[in-house]
Amino acid sequence: MEALRDVSLSVEAGEFLAIVGPSGCGKSTLLEIVGGLQAPTSGEVVVLGELVRGPRADVGIVFQEDSTFPWLTTLDNVKFGLRARGVPAAEQEERARQVIQLVGLRGFERHYPRELSGGMRQRVAIARTLVLRPKILLMDEPFGALDAQTRLLLGNELLRIWQEIGATILFVTHDLIEALRLADRVVLMTRRPGRIKRTVETAAPRPRDERLMASTEMARLANLLWEELREEVGEEGQG
């Protein structure tokens, strides 16, 4: 079954781009193609001026599912990719501890995943990706399994980290408000086969607190996205 059709998208260096759309519209497939995990059946993907022909060291991916290794501590989970790349042990330790502090897990280096909350385990997964110093971060509903309060807190942490490291982020979510709160632009996709239906600019200043998110302009953008999304879901249901 065709997942995507005629998708043309440019993302600026350092941009935070959110992707929303109906379930099954190809959002995850799009990320996997950008990340080199799947090859497109037609067209091409260019990352940092080079054609994507497979996974790249400068592109990191964070999934929704808990991807921590249960037999490894936080520190060893974060070191895992560095060890696989043959980074010297002393450098592994230094870089892992730096990024653990960056994601707010200092003091939990020796804890195992079973001793951490869901939000903390997701921080470990983010740290394990960040320690490899990617220039592009692909995030496939990374907060989807978390409660609303934890999502909000991790969203704030992600923005802080993004501003500190200057990476480009492509962020898939089902939450329209989350997309508007986090992203510079929000791309809305159609039902399968996924195409880009609308792109919304979110030029509101940061940080985007509750007062700003309740503003007339943000409400207008949320309603616009919701109406467009409802059309796609409604059409899918009638098919």
N, CA, C and O of each residue as an XYZ file, in Angstrom:
956
protein
N       0.841     -1.194      0.000
C       0.000      0.000      0.000
C       0.875      1.243      0.000
O       1.874      1.311      0.717
N       0.496      2.222     -0.807
C       1.254      3.462     -0.926
C       1.101      4.283      0.352
O      -0.017      4.566      0.782
N       2.232      4.666      0.960
C       2.190      5.419      2.214
C       2.241      6.921      1.983
O       1.545      7.680      2.659
N       3.059      7.351      1.035
C       3.252      8.774      0.762
C       3.148      9.034     -0.726
O       3.423      8.154     -1.541
N       2.749     10.250     -1.076
C       2.661     10.590     -2.501
C       2.998     12.071     -2.690
O       2.420     12.942     -2.040
N       3.935     12.333     -3.583
C       4.258     13.716     -3.978
C       4.571     14.610     -2.783
O       4.070     15.731     -2.693
N       5.391     14.118     -1.875
C       5.778     14.914     -0.708
C       7.026     15.714     -1.052
O       8.064     15.147     -1.393
N       6.920     17.029     -0.960
C       8.055     17.918     -1.193
C       8.163     18.847      0.003
O       7.237     19.599      0.309
N       9.304     18.785      0.676
C       9.448     19.516      1.935
C      10.897     19.942      2.121
O      11.820     19.144      1.961
N      11.079     21.208      2.462
C      12.409     21.720      2.793
C      12.399     22.162      4.248
O      11.448     22.793      4.708
N      13.459     21.828      4.968
C      13.585     22.183      6.375
C      14.890     22.941      6.546
O      15.945     22.487      6.104
N      14.814     24.098      7.190
C      15.996     24.930      7.383
C      16.864     24.392      8.519
O      16.362     23.760      9.448
N      18.143     24.641      8.438
C      19.055     24.255      9.513
C      18.646     24.951     10.805
O      18.413     26.159     10.823
N      18.561     24.183     11.880
C      18.193     24.733     13.163
C      16.703     24.910     13.378
O      16.292     25.409     14.426
N      15.895     24.521     12.429
C      14.445     24.686     12.544
C      13.834     23.570     13.388
O      14.344     22.450     13.429
N      12.737     23.895     14.057
C      11.927     22.903     14.779
C      10.634     22.761     13.991
O       9.791     23.659     13.993
N      10.485     21.622     13.313
C       9.329     21.370     12.454
C       8.489     20.256     13.052
O       9.007     19.180     13.351
N       7.198     20.501     13.230
C       6.277     19.475     13.708
C       5.456     18.938     12.542
O       5.095     19.679     11.628
N       5.166     17.642     12.585
C       4.379     16.980     11.546
C       3.175     16.339     12.213
O       3.323     15.531     13.129
N       1.975     16.702     11.751
C       0.733     16.145     12.287
C      -0.091     15.585     11.131
O       0.158     15.892      9.966
N      -1.071     14.760     11.475
C      -1.938     14.180     10.458
C      -2.688     12.991     11.007
O      -2.422     12.559     12.129
N      -3.636     12.440     10.227
C      -4.419     11.291     10.693
C      -3.533     10.079     10.951
O      -2.443      9.971     10.389
N      -3.994      9.181     11.791
C      -3.267      7.931     12.022
C      -3.103      7.183     10.714
O      -4.042      7.081      9.925
N      -1.901      6.657     10.486
C      -1.650      5.870      9.282
C      -1.402      6.686      8.037
O      -1.429      6.142      6.934
N      -1.155      8.006      8.182
C      -0.997      8.847      6.988
C       0.435      8.850      6.462
O       0.705      9.469      5.434
N       1.353      8.175      7.141
C       2.713      8.092      6.631
C       3.703      8.990      7.345
O       4.821      9.178      6.864
N       3.316      9.552      8.488
C       4.239     10.438      9.224
C       5.503      9.691      9.635
O       6.615     10.178      9.425
N       5.330      8.516     10.216
C       6.493      7.737     10.648
C       7.319      7.273      9.462
O       8.548      7.252      9.520
N       6.637      6.904      8.387
C       7.347      6.498      7.170
C       8.212      7.632      6.648
O       9.344      7.410      6.217
N       7.679      8.852      6.685
C       8.442     10.008      6.230
C       9.716     10.178      7.054
O      10.785     10.427      6.496
N       9.610     10.044      8.380
C      10.794     10.157      9.218
C      11.799      9.060      8.903
O      13.003      9.308      8.846
N      11.298      7.841      8.697
C      12.202      6.726      8.415
C      12.932      6.917      7.086
O      14.084      6.507      6.943
N      12.264      7.536      6.120
C      12.915      7.814      4.844
C      13.983      8.885      5.016
O      15.085      8.760      4.482
N      13.660      9.940      5.762
C      14.643     10.989      6.024
C      15.838     10.416      6.775
O      16.983     10.790      6.520
N      15.557      9.499      7.711
C      16.630      8.903      8.510
C      17.386      7.790      7.821
O      18.332      7.246      8.391
N      16.990      7.435      6.600
C      17.693      6.395      5.856
C      17.328      4.986      6.256
O      18.006      4.036      5.863
N      16.248      4.830      7.045
C      15.825      3.492      7.451
C      14.961      2.826      6.385
O      14.855      1.600      6.340
N      14.347      3.639      5.529
C      13.606      3.135      4.382
C      14.068      3.906      3.154
O      14.455      5.070      3.252
N      14.024      3.257      2.006
C      14.359      3.932      0.755
C      13.069      4.355      0.055
O      12.128      3.564     -0.009
N      13.000      5.569     -0.468
C      11.804      5.979     -1.212
C      11.693      5.207     -2.519
O      12.707      4.885     -3.140
N      10.476      4.909     -2.938
C      10.268      4.215     -4.213
C      10.468      5.156     -5.395
O      10.710      4.715     -6.518
N      10.364      6.463     -5.131
C      10.666      7.458     -6.158
C      11.094      8.737     -5.464
O      10.829      8.937     -4.278
N      11.759      9.598     -6.218
C      12.243     10.834     -5.629
C      13.529     10.625     -4.851
O      14.137      9.556     -4.903
N      13.935     11.663     -4.125
C      15.175     11.596     -3.374
C      15.094     12.464     -2.135
O      14.285     13.387     -2.045
N      15.951     12.144     -1.186
C      16.059     12.910      0.046
C      17.494     13.419      0.146
O      18.446     12.652      0.006
N      17.635     14.707      0.388
C      18.947     15.322      0.524
C      19.075     15.866      1.939
O      18.250     16.667      2.378
N      20.100     15.435      2.647
C      20.373     15.899      4.001
C      21.771     16.503      4.034
O      22.756     15.843      3.702
N      21.840     17.759      4.436
C      23.120     18.462      4.528
C      23.890     18.391      3.211
O      25.111     18.242      3.186
N      23.136     18.503      2.118
C      23.738     18.546      0.796
C      24.079     17.208      0.191
O      24.646     17.162     -0.901
N      23.754     16.104      0.864
C      24.098     14.777      0.366
C      22.844     13.914      0.237
O      21.934     13.994      1.062
N      22.811     13.093     -0.802
C      21.703     12.159     -0.971
C      21.696     11.140      0.163
O      22.748     10.630      0.549
N      20.528     10.846      0.691
C      20.392      9.846      1.742
C      20.333      8.460      1.104
O      19.445      8.176      0.300
N      21.280      7.607      1.466
C      21.329      6.245      0.930
C      21.307      5.202      2.043
O      21.466      4.010      1.784
N      21.114      5.646      3.264
C      21.085      4.756      4.423
C      21.216      5.592      5.679
O      21.294      6.818      5.600
N      21.242      4.947      6.839
C      21.395      5.685      8.097
C      22.669      6.525      8.104
O      23.695      6.132      7.549
N      22.581      7.694      8.745
C      23.707      8.620      8.802
C      24.084      8.880     10.252
O      23.229      8.899     11.137
N      25.362      9.078     10.479
C      25.841      9.331     11.839
C      25.362     10.675     12.373
O      25.263     10.861     13.586
N      25.062     11.618     11.471
C      24.658     12.951     11.924
C      23.142     13.116     12.004
O      22.642     14.228     12.171
N      22.412     12.006     11.885
C      20.952     12.025     12.039
C      20.578     11.056     13.152
O      20.855      9.860     13.055
N      19.950     11.563     14.207
C      19.527     10.733     15.327
C      18.023     10.551     15.341
O      17.287     11.431     14.892
N      17.557      9.422     15.849
C      16.126      9.109     15.871
C      15.705      8.705     17.277
O      16.371      7.904     17.933
N      14.587      9.274     17.732
C      13.984      8.903     19.013
C      12.564      8.436     18.743
O      11.771      9.163     18.144
N      12.238      7.213     19.185
C      10.916      6.645     18.943
C      10.034      6.785     20.180
O      10.503      7.138     21.262
N       8.740      6.499     19.993
C       7.795      6.551     21.105
C       8.019      5.415     22.092
O       7.922      5.606     23.304
N       8.319      4.231     21.566
C       8.449      3.057     22.414
C       9.670      3.175     23.334
O      10.679      3.783     22.980
N       9.550      2.586     24.502
C      10.665      2.551     25.441
C      11.803      1.748     24.820
O      11.688      0.537     24.628
N      12.892      2.425     24.513
C      14.001      1.765     23.812
C      15.220      1.577     24.709
O      16.293      1.213     24.229
N      15.059      1.822     26.012
C      16.196      1.611     26.912
C      16.476      0.120     27.059
O      15.569     -0.706     26.968
N      17.738     -0.208     27.286
C      18.125     -1.593     27.522
C      17.968     -1.883     29.010
O      18.666     -1.275     29.821
N      17.072     -2.795     29.395
C      16.766     -2.989     30.820
C      17.937     -3.503     31.644
O      17.945     -3.344     32.865
N      18.926     -4.117     30.999
C      20.064     -4.678     31.734
C      21.208     -3.661     31.909
O      22.238     -3.980     32.503
N      21.022     -2.438     31.389
C      22.064     -1.422     31.492
C      21.597     -0.256     32.358
O      20.418      0.097     32.354
N      22.521      0.334     33.095
C      22.214      1.531     33.866
C      22.004      2.724     32.927
O      22.263      2.638     31.726
N      21.538      3.819     33.491
C      21.383      5.044     32.699
C      22.688      5.401     32.001
O      22.702      5.676     30.801
N      23.779      5.396     32.752
C      25.072      5.767     32.185
C      25.480      4.837     31.056
O      25.947      5.292     30.012
N      25.307      3.546     31.256
C      25.702      2.588     30.225
C      24.757      2.619     29.028
O      25.188      2.392     27.897
N      23.471      2.896     29.261
C      22.547      3.089     28.144
C      23.014      4.235     27.261
O      23.044      4.118     26.036
N      23.377      5.345     27.894
C      23.789      6.529     27.138
C      25.120      6.291     26.425
O      25.343      6.819     25.335
N      25.997      5.504     27.031
C      27.297      5.206     26.415
C      27.187      4.241     25.236
O      28.122      4.133     24.442
N      26.074      3.546     25.111
C      25.987      2.393     24.214
C      26.447      2.719     22.786
O      27.274      2.009     22.214
N      25.901      3.804     22.219
C      26.253      4.149     20.844
C      27.702      4.566     20.700
O      28.342      4.281     19.687
N      28.219      5.242     21.715
C      29.627      5.646     21.684
C      30.538      4.428     21.700
O      31.540      4.368     20.987
N      30.166      3.455     22.535
C      30.963      2.229     22.609
C      30.946      1.506     21.266
O      31.968      0.995     20.810
N      29.763      1.472     20.638
C      29.642      0.797     19.339
C      30.481      1.480     18.270
O      30.921      0.837     17.318
N      30.705      2.781     18.424
C      31.510      3.517     17.450
C      32.994      3.514     17.785
O      33.799      4.101     17.062
N      33.354      2.858     18.871
C      34.761      2.758     19.225
C      35.344      3.998     19.857
O      36.557      4.203     19.815
N      34.496      4.833     20.446
C      34.993      6.035     21.123
C      35.772      5.605     22.365
O      35.323      4.705     23.075
N      36.912      6.208     22.648
C      37.702      5.839     23.829
C      36.884      5.935     25.115
O      35.998      6.781     25.235
N      37.189      5.066     26.068
C      36.397      4.942     27.289
C      36.300      6.253     28.061
O      35.227      6.606     28.548
N      37.401      6.968     28.175
C      37.384      8.222     28.930
C      36.458      9.244     28.273
O      35.747      9.974     28.963
N      36.466      9.295     26.941
C      35.594     10.219     26.223
C      34.128      9.788     26.338
O      33.235     10.628     26.449
N      33.892      8.471     26.309
C      32.531      7.965     26.531
C      31.978      8.483     27.850
O      30.864      9.004     27.910
N      32.762      8.334     28.892
C      32.338      8.734     30.236
C      32.038     10.231     30.286
O      31.004     10.645     30.811
N      32.932     11.025     29.746
C      32.773     12.477     29.800
C      31.540     12.932     29.027
O      30.729     13.708     29.531
N      31.408     12.436     27.791
C      30.277     12.870     26.967
C      28.951     12.385     27.536
O      27.959     13.114     27.516
N      28.933     11.151     28.044
C      27.693     10.604     28.603
C      27.250     11.401     29.822
O      26.068     11.714     29.962
N      28.178     11.727     30.693
C      27.825     12.481     31.901
C      27.357     13.894     31.544
O      26.452     14.425     32.189
N      27.961     14.502     30.530
C      27.539     15.832     30.106
C      26.099     15.818     29.612
O      25.310     16.692     29.972
N      25.755     14.835     28.795
C      24.416     14.817     28.215
C      23.377     14.356     29.240
O      22.220     14.770     29.169
N      23.768     13.516     30.179
C      22.863     13.126     31.261
C      22.481     14.356     32.084
O      21.327     14.511     32.485
N      23.445     15.215     32.325
C      23.134     16.458     33.031
C      22.249     17.349     32.168
O      21.348     18.011     32.683
N      22.494     17.373     30.868
C      21.718     18.200     29.951
C      20.236     17.831     29.982
O      19.380     18.714     29.923
N      19.924     16.538     30.073
C      18.522     16.109     30.058
C      17.925     16.016     31.462
O      16.802     15.540     31.628
N      18.667     16.465     32.468
C      18.122     16.525     33.813
C      18.108     15.219     34.571
O      17.231     15.006     35.408
N      19.066     14.328     34.300
C      19.116     13.030     34.976
C      20.345     12.868     35.865
O      20.689     11.753     36.260
N      20.994     13.963     36.173
C      22.155     13.869     37.073
C      21.713     13.277     38.417
O      20.702     13.689     38.986
N      22.475     12.321     38.904
C      22.120     11.621     40.129
C      21.474     10.274     39.880
O      21.302      9.480     40.805
N      21.109     10.010     38.608
C      20.456      8.743     38.259
C      21.343      7.886     37.346
O      20.858      6.962     36.693
N      22.623      8.192     37.304
C      23.542      7.480     36.403
C      23.568      5.981     36.655
O      23.714      5.205     35.711
N      23.430      5.552     37.916
C      23.553      4.135     38.263
C      22.201      3.439     38.375
O      22.139      2.275     38.770
N      21.132      4.125     38.038
C      19.801      3.520     38.100
C      19.528      2.700     36.836
O      19.985      3.047     35.747
N      18.783      1.615     36.998
C      18.336      0.807     35.866
C      16.958      1.300     35.403
O      16.239      1.929     36.180
N      16.586      1.023     34.153
C      15.297      1.508     33.653
C      14.109      1.170     34.545
O      13.187      1.977     34.669
N      14.110     -0.016     35.173
C      12.989     -0.404     36.033
C      12.849      0.509     37.245
O      11.797      0.550     37.884
N      13.910      1.236     37.554
C      13.894      2.148     38.703
C      13.532      3.581     38.308
O      13.531      4.481     39.149
N      13.228      3.785     37.037
C      12.920      5.119     36.523
C      11.464      5.197     36.069
O      10.865      4.186     35.699
N      10.906      6.393     36.100
C       9.560      6.608     35.574
C       9.595      6.581     34.044
O      10.664      6.596     33.435
N       8.415      6.542     33.440
C       8.354      6.542     31.974
C       8.992      7.777     31.367
O       9.697      7.694     30.361
N       8.738      8.933     31.991
C       9.346     10.155     31.488
C      10.859     10.150     31.610
O      11.559     10.658     30.735
N      11.358      9.584     32.680
C      12.809      9.514     32.869
C      13.441      8.549     31.880
O      14.531      8.805     31.370
N      12.762      7.438     31.606
C      13.301      6.502     30.606
C      13.356      7.161     29.231
O      14.279      6.910     28.456
N      12.375      7.999     28.929
C      12.403      8.685     27.641
C      13.528      9.710     27.596
O      14.106      9.956     26.538
N      13.837     10.306     28.735
C      14.996     11.195     28.794
C      16.281     10.419     28.510
O      17.186     10.924     27.845
N      16.354      9.188     29.018
C      17.523      8.351     28.743
C      17.638      8.104     27.241
O      18.728      8.183     26.674
N      16.498      7.803     26.598
C      16.505      7.550     25.154
C      16.954      8.794     24.392
O      17.716      8.694     23.430
N      16.486      9.959     24.817
C      16.897     11.210     24.173
C      18.387     11.443     24.399
O      19.105     11.837     23.480
N      18.845     11.200     25.619
C      20.272     11.384     25.928
C      21.132     10.457     25.090
O      22.194     10.854     24.612
N      20.678      9.220     24.909
C      21.453      8.249     24.140
C      21.600      8.699     22.690
O      22.594      8.384     22.036
N      20.620      9.427     22.196
C      20.717      9.977     20.844
C      21.572     11.237     20.819
O      22.417     11.397     19.939
N      21.358     12.132     21.782
C      22.089     13.396     21.804
C      23.587     13.205     22.003
O      24.381     13.998     21.497
N      23.986     12.160     22.735
C      25.409     11.973     23.017
C      26.197     11.713     21.732
O      27.415     11.893     21.704
N      25.511     11.294     20.678
C      26.167     11.055     19.394
C      26.308     12.340     18.576
O      26.862     12.343     17.477
N      25.788     13.432     19.147
C      25.918     14.773     18.558
C      25.337     14.860     17.147
O      26.034     15.279     16.223
N      24.088     14.475     16.968
C      23.482     14.579     15.645
C      23.194     16.031     15.285
O      22.924     16.856     16.158
N      23.252     16.327     14.020
C      22.872     17.655     13.549
C      21.375     17.728     13.289
O      20.780     18.805     13.287
N      20.777     16.560     13.070
C      19.331     16.468     12.819
C      18.754     15.438     13.769
O      19.302     14.345     13.914
N      17.646     15.782     14.418
C      17.000     14.904     15.378
C      15.586     14.600     14.888
O      14.761     15.503     14.752
N      15.315     13.327     14.624
C      13.997     12.876     14.189
C      13.292     12.259     15.387
O      13.814     11.334     16.010
N      12.105     12.769     15.711
C      11.407     12.330     16.912
C      10.000     11.871     16.536
O       9.165     12.675     16.120
N       9.746     10.570     16.686
C       8.479      9.980     16.268
C       7.572      9.779     17.489
O       7.639      8.749     18.161
N       6.736     10.766     17.761
C       5.841     10.753     18.922
C       6.590     10.362     20.202
O       6.191      9.424     20.891
N       7.655     11.068     20.515
C       8.483     10.656     21.653
C       7.785     10.759     22.999
O       8.201     10.119     23.965
N       6.712     11.573     23.071
C       6.002     11.745     24.338
C       4.620     11.100     24.309
O       3.819     11.305     25.221
N       4.342     10.330     23.277
C       2.993      9.801     23.074
C       2.493      8.894     24.176
O       1.287      8.837     24.417
N       3.386      8.178     24.856
C       2.962      7.230     25.887
C       2.948      7.844     27.281
O       2.707      7.144     28.265
N       3.205      9.156     27.374
C       3.334      9.802     28.678
C       2.071     10.566     29.044
O       1.272     10.918     28.176
N       1.896     10.820     30.342
C       0.746     11.599     30.792
C       0.949     13.066     30.427
O       2.057     13.491     30.099
N      -0.148     13.838     30.489
C      -0.141     15.216     29.994
C       0.878     16.085     30.713
O       1.561     16.886     30.074
N       0.994     15.947     32.018
C       1.930     16.769     32.778
C       3.374     16.459     32.398
O       4.189     17.366     32.229
N       3.685     15.169     32.266
C       5.048     14.774     31.892
C       5.368     15.230     30.476
O       6.493     15.647     30.198
N       4.381     15.154     29.573
C       4.577     15.633     28.202
C       4.947     17.103     28.205
O       5.862     17.527     27.498
N       4.223     17.881     29.011
C       4.479     19.318     29.076
C       5.891     19.594     29.584
O       6.611     20.420     29.021
N       6.279     18.902     30.646
C       7.598     19.109     31.223
C       8.709     18.702     30.251
O       9.698     19.418     30.097
N       8.540     17.546     29.597
C       9.567     17.102     28.662
C       9.604     17.988     27.422
O      10.664     18.189     26.830
N       8.451     18.514     27.032
C       8.427     19.458     25.920
C       9.250     20.691     26.231
O      10.001     21.175     25.383
N       9.111     21.203     27.448
C       9.915     22.351     27.868
C      11.398     22.011     27.876
O      12.227     22.815     27.451
N      11.732     20.812     28.364
C      13.126     20.383     28.395
C      13.684     20.253     26.977
O      14.823     20.635     26.705
N      12.860     19.707     26.080
C      13.302     19.544     24.699
C      13.602     20.895     24.064
O      14.598     21.039     23.355
N      12.754     21.882     24.310
C      13.002     23.216     23.766
C      14.304     23.791     24.311
O      15.081     24.389     23.566
N      14.539     23.614     25.595
C      15.777     24.111     26.204
C      16.992     23.449     25.562
O      17.970     24.120     25.233
N      16.926     22.118     25.383
C      18.038     21.385     24.778
C      18.240     21.813     23.332
O      19.368     22.026     22.890
N      17.145     21.935     22.604
C      17.205     22.340     21.187
C      17.883     23.696     21.041
O      18.734     23.883     20.170
N      17.504     24.635     21.894
C      18.104     25.962     21.814
C      19.582     25.931     22.200
O      20.372     26.739     21.712
N      19.950     25.003     23.073
C      21.339     24.914     23.522
C      22.237     24.255     22.480
O      23.370     24.692     22.277
N      21.740     23.202     21.814
C      22.614     22.461     20.898
C      22.465     22.907     19.444
O      23.340     22.630     18.623
N      21.359     23.601     19.114
C      21.195     24.130     17.761
C      20.899     23.097     16.689
O      21.134     23.354     15.508
N      20.390     21.937     17.073
C      20.073     20.904     16.084
C      18.781     21.244     15.333
O      17.990     22.078     15.772
N      18.591     20.586     14.205
C      17.331     20.645     13.468
C      16.445     19.505     13.972
O      16.912     18.374     14.104
N      15.167     19.792     14.255
C      14.276     18.768     14.786
C      13.065     18.596     13.881
O      12.414     19.569     13.501
N      12.769     17.336     13.538
C      11.503     16.952     12.910
C      10.753     16.119     13.937
O      11.226     15.068     14.370
N       9.573     16.603     14.322
C       8.865     16.088     15.487
C       7.464     15.663     15.082
O       6.632     16.506     14.744
N       7.194     14.358     15.113
C       5.863     13.839     14.795
C       5.029     13.773     16.060
O       5.491     13.274     17.086
N       3.802     14.275     15.993
C       2.895     14.223     17.137
C       1.454     14.169     16.654
O       1.145     14.594     15.541
N       0.567     13.637     17.510
C      -0.868     13.702     17.248
C      -1.503     14.901     17.932
O      -2.668     15.211     17.687
N      -0.746     15.576     18.788
C      -1.271     16.654     19.625
C      -1.048     17.999     18.929
O       0.086     18.463     18.818
N      -2.128     18.620     18.464
C      -2.014     19.875     17.729
C      -1.475     21.003     18.608
O      -0.669     21.817     18.156
N      -1.920     21.050     19.856
C      -1.449     22.102     20.762
C       0.035     21.929     21.049
O       0.782     22.906     21.092
N       0.464     20.679     21.246
C       1.885     20.400     21.454
C       2.692     20.854     20.247
O       3.761     21.445     20.399
N       2.189     20.582     19.058
C       2.887     20.978     17.836
C       3.035     22.495     17.761
O       4.114     22.998     17.447
N       1.961     23.222     18.048
C       2.008     24.683     17.983
C       2.893     25.267     19.077
O       3.546     26.290     18.870
N       2.915     24.630     20.224
C       3.713     25.148     21.335
C       5.205     24.972     21.092
O       6.006     25.818     21.488
N       5.581     23.866     20.435
C       6.995     23.540     20.288
C       7.617     24.059     18.998
O       8.775     24.475     19.001
N       6.876     24.043     17.907
C       7.495     24.141     16.584
C       7.527     25.561     16.010
O       6.747     26.432     16.396
N       8.461     25.759     15.071
C       8.479     26.962     14.242
C       7.427     26.859     13.145
O       6.763     27.837     12.802
N       7.292     25.655     12.604
C       6.275     25.387     11.574
C       5.586     24.068     11.884
O       6.184     23.152     12.450
N       4.315     23.990     11.503
C       3.563     22.745     11.634
C       3.095     22.323     10.249
O       2.425     23.081      9.548
N       3.457     21.100      9.863
C       3.045     20.534      8.581
C       1.903     19.559      8.836
O       2.040     18.623      9.623
N       0.780     19.783      8.168
C      -0.382     18.901      8.287
C      -0.451     18.008      7.055
O      -0.443     18.497      5.926
N      -0.517     16.698      7.275
C      -0.573     15.742      6.177
C      -1.993     15.221      5.966
O      -2.805     15.195      6.891
N      -2.272     14.812      4.744
C      -3.565     14.223      4.413
C      -3.603     12.769      4.864
O      -2.605     12.208      5.316
N      -4.783     12.178      4.727
C      -4.885     10.742      4.973
C      -4.044     10.004      3.930
O      -3.624     10.592      2.933
N      -3.805      8.722      4.164
C      -2.977      7.899      3.281
C      -3.571      7.830      1.885
O      -4.785      7.684      1.741
N      -2.731      7.933      0.841
C      -1.296      8.200      0.879
C      -1.016      9.649      1.275
O      -1.590     10.582      0.713
N      -0.139      9.816      2.234
C       0.092     11.116      2.831
C       0.706     12.120      1.869
O       1.702     11.850      1.198
N       0.081     13.281      1.827
C       0.610     14.438      1.103
C       0.598     15.619      2.063
O      -0.079     15.582      3.091
N       1.326     16.641      1.738
C       1.316     17.833      2.587
C       0.116     18.680      2.204
O       0.023     19.166      1.076
N      -0.796     18.855      3.141
C      -2.028     19.597      2.885
C      -1.881     21.069      3.226
O      -2.360     21.937      2.496
N      -1.218     21.341      4.334
C      -1.083     22.732      4.771
C       0.148     22.873      5.670
O       0.493     21.964      6.425
N       0.790     24.020      5.570
C       1.884     24.355      6.469
C       1.516     25.630      7.219
O       1.127     26.628      6.613
N       1.643     25.585      8.532
C       1.282     26.718      9.379
C       2.539     27.251     10.050
O       3.279     26.494     10.677
N       2.781     28.544      9.923
C       3.892     29.197     10.599
C       3.475     29.559     12.019
O       2.388     30.094     12.236
N       4.340     29.266     12.980
C       4.056     29.637     14.371
C       5.119     30.631     14.816
O       6.133     30.270     15.412
N       4.850     31.893     14.507
C       5.850     32.932     14.737
C       5.794     33.517     16.144
O       6.473     34.502     16.431
N       4.998     32.926     17.015
C       4.865     33.448     18.377
C       6.205     33.384     19.099
O       6.979     32.451     18.889
N       6.483     34.369     19.947
C       7.757     34.378     20.688
C       7.828     33.234     21.685
O       6.806     32.683     22.094
N       9.042     32.889     22.069
C       9.271     31.863     23.092
C       9.762     32.555     24.369
O      10.380     33.618     24.303
N       9.485     31.951     25.528
C       8.731     30.711     25.746
C       7.237     30.924     25.562
O       6.710     32.003     25.834
N       6.566     29.884     25.098
C       5.127     29.948     24.839
C       4.385     29.401     26.058
O       4.105     28.206     26.144
N       4.081     30.272     26.974
C       3.436     29.865     28.217
C       1.932     29.709     28.022
O       1.420     29.871     26.914
N       1.234     29.394     29.104
C      -0.203     29.135     29.026
C      -0.964     30.347     28.502
O      -1.912     30.203     27.730
N      -0.555     31.529     28.916
C      -1.252     32.737     28.463
C      -1.130     32.904     26.954
O      -2.106     33.226     26.277
N       0.071     32.684     26.433
C       0.263     32.806     24.986
C      -0.507     31.725     24.242
O      -1.115     31.998     23.207
N      -0.484     30.497     24.761
C      -1.185     29.411     24.079
C      -2.694     29.625     24.089
O      -3.405     29.071     23.251
N      -3.187     30.426     25.032
C      -4.626     30.723     25.088
C      -4.984     31.978     24.302
O      -6.136     32.411     24.329
N      -4.021     32.567     23.607
C      -4.259     33.808     22.872
C      -5.148     33.560     21.663
O      -5.316     32.424     21.218
N      -5.708     34.628     21.147
C      -6.597     34.548     19.984
C      -5.888     33.956     18.778
O      -6.467     33.157     18.041
N      -4.627     34.350     18.573
C      -3.887     33.872     17.399
C      -3.616     32.370     17.490
O      -3.786     31.652     16.504
N      -3.199     31.894     18.651
C      -2.948     30.466     18.793
C      -4.252     29.671     18.670
O      -4.268     28.587     18.085
N      -5.324     30.202     19.212
C      -6.622     29.532     19.071
C      -7.026     29.462     17.601
O      -7.585     28.459     17.156
N      -6.745     30.527     16.847
C      -7.067     30.529     15.420
C      -6.274     29.454     14.677
O      -6.830     28.729     13.852
N      -4.976     29.354     14.970
C      -4.151     28.346     14.302
C      -4.583     26.932     14.677
O      -4.633     26.046     13.823
N      -4.896     26.720     15.960
C      -5.347     25.401     16.406
C      -6.652     25.015     15.721
O      -6.818     23.875     15.288
N      -7.576     25.966     15.623
C      -8.860     25.686     14.959
C      -8.664     25.410     13.479
O      -9.321     24.537     12.911
N      -7.755     26.158     12.851
C      -7.458     25.938     11.435
C      -6.933     24.522     11.212
O      -7.399     23.818     10.317
N      -5.962     24.107     12.028
C      -5.411     22.761     11.894
C      -6.469     21.697     12.177
O      -6.550     20.685     11.481
N      -7.273     21.940     13.202
C      -8.290     20.959     13.568
C      -9.320     20.780     12.456
O      -9.711     19.653     12.151
N      -9.762     21.882     11.847
C     -10.744     21.787     10.760
C     -10.166     21.013      9.580
O     -10.844     20.180      8.978
N      -8.909     21.297      9.258
C      -8.259     20.580      8.144
C      -8.089     19.101      8.487
O      -8.306     18.235      7.639
N      -7.705     18.817      9.720
C      -7.519     17.430     10.133
C      -8.852     16.690     10.172
O      -8.932     15.526      9.777
N      -9.893     17.361     10.647
C     -11.210     16.725     10.726
C     -11.718     16.348      9.340
O     -12.373     15.318      9.178
N     -11.424     17.168      8.348
C     -11.799     16.818      6.967
C     -11.157     15.514      6.545
O     -11.805     14.660      5.939
N      -9.864     15.357      6.869
C      -9.148     14.147      6.476
C      -9.686     12.914      7.221
O      -9.890     11.862      6.616
N      -9.908     13.047      8.508
C     -10.419     11.933      9.285
C     -11.819     11.571      8.834
O     -12.164     10.393      8.741
N     -12.635     12.594      8.550
C     -14.002     12.353      8.084
C     -14.035     11.658      6.744
O     -14.817     10.731      6.534
N     -13.172     12.112      5.820
C     -13.118     11.485      4.497
C     -12.632     10.052      4.600
O     -13.111      9.175      3.881
N     -11.672      9.810      5.503
C     -11.142      8.457      5.677
C     -12.242      7.552      6.197
O     -12.383      6.410      5.759
N     -13.023      8.076      7.140
C     -14.093      7.260      7.707
C     -15.175      6.929      6.700
O     -15.856      5.913      6.834
N     -15.346      7.790      5.673
C     -16.391      7.553      4.667
C     -15.927      6.614      3.566
O     -16.732      6.079      2.803
N     -14.583      6.418      3.496
C     -14.020      5.618      2.405
C     -14.251      4.141      2.572
O     -13.830      3.351      1.728
